[in-house]
Amino acid sequence: MTEKRSKRPKLPRPSFDRQILIKGTVAGLGAAIAIGIMEWFSQASRFPIAVIPFATSIVLVIGSPDAEPAQPRALIGGHLVSTLVGLMVLNVTGPSAWAAAASVGLAVLAMYLTGTFHPPAGINPLLVVLNNLPWSFLFAPVFVGALALTGFALLWHRLNRLHGWPQRWL
């Protein structure tokens, strides 16, 4: 007796979507250029790249420009608010793992309360507290970097005309 083999249904192959390829390529190129600029800034400001908190912000703003956390208010405000929280917690408690954890939780709360929720900025208070960073960190690299990233994103999205970024400024 021979067994009949049942044919497995073929899984549909993903279709090639040229628009997605173009958008992904443009976003990837923009992110790579922005990271390169960030690395230059890191060397020029003498802050190690690991202490400059913009890599995930770049990916969000370039790759998902329509998202609420990718808008300038959230991008700039979120980084400023969360860094400020980290600096205040550090000033009160000193550097410790518990203070770092508390500062991240308080920064999330502060970003929600101020309408500046930007998830990538959640790393800022952790960096501030664990690395015992000075108040000047709020200005450079955080404020200067957030403004520079906003300017880069505005220019990038205008040049490639794939997105009308930002959706709103405030």
Beta strands, then each sheet from edge to edge (+ up, - down):
end
